[in-house]
Amino acid sequence: MQARDAASRAADIVTELSATMRTDLAPELAGAVLPIYDFVIRRLLHCVLHDDHKALAEAKRGAREARGRAGRG
């Protein structure tokens, strides 16, 4: 259950990041990162609902990809 709680909290955080993305200030960055955020959120929620650790690993890879596209990887 601890992994599900962590995945749920992570989904909340990524959802907040996505919702607060300033697309008007950085449209290229938003275009590169928002689809990955969406993917990460879907995989995290799948993990929560189905206790699927493969989905959690996919979400982690997506988060690393988003970080790289944001220029911090």
C-alpha positions in Angstrom: 0.0 0.0 0.0 2.9 2.4 0.6 3.9 2.3 -3.1 0.3 3.1 -4.1 0.3 6.1 -1.7 3.5 7.3 -3.1 2.3 6.9 -6.7 -0.9 8.7 -5.8 1.0 11.6 -4.3 3.4 11.7 -7.3 0.4 11.9 -9.6 -0.9 14.9 -7.6 2.4 16.6 -7.9 2.8 16.1 -11.7 -0.8 17.1 -12.2 0.0 20.4 -10.4 3.1 20.9 -12.5 1.1 20.3 -15.6 -1.7 22.7 -14.5 0.7 25.5 -13.7 2.8 25.3 -16.8 3.1 28.8 -18.4 2.5 27.9 -22.0 2.5 31.6 -22.9 6.0 32.1 -21.6 7.6 28.9 -22.8 5.5 27.3 -25.6 8.3 25.1 -26.9 9.1 23.8 -23.5 5.3 23.2 -22.8 4.9 21.4 -26.1 7.8 19.1 -25.2 7.0 18.4 -21.6 3.2 18.5 -21.3 2.6 15.3 -23.3 5.1 13.5 -21.1 3.5 14.8 -17.9 0.2 13.4 -19.3 1.8 10.0 -19.9 3.4 10.0 -16.4 0.1 10.9 -14.7 -1.7 8.1 -16.6 0.9 5.5 -15.7 1.0 6.6 -12.0 -2.8 6.3 -11.8 -2.7 2.9 -13.5 -0.2 1.9 -10.8 -2.5 3.1 -8.1 -5.6 1.4 -9.5 -4.0 -1.9 -10.5 -0.9 -2.2 -8.2 1.1 -2.4 -11.4 4.8 -1.9 -10.7 5.6 -2.0 -14.4 3.5 1.1 -14.8 5.4 2.7 -12.0 8.7 2.0 -13.7 7.3 3.5 -17.0 6.3 6.6 -15.1 9.8 7.0 -13.7 11.3 6.7 -17.2 8.8 9.3 -18.4 9.7 11.7 -15.5 13.4 11.4 -16.5 12.5 12.1 -20.1 10.6 15.2 -19.0 13.5 16.4 -16.9 15.8 15.9 -19.9 13.6 17.8 -22.2 13.4 20.7 -19.7 17.1 21.0 -20.0 17.9 19.7 -16.5 18.9 16.1 -17.3 
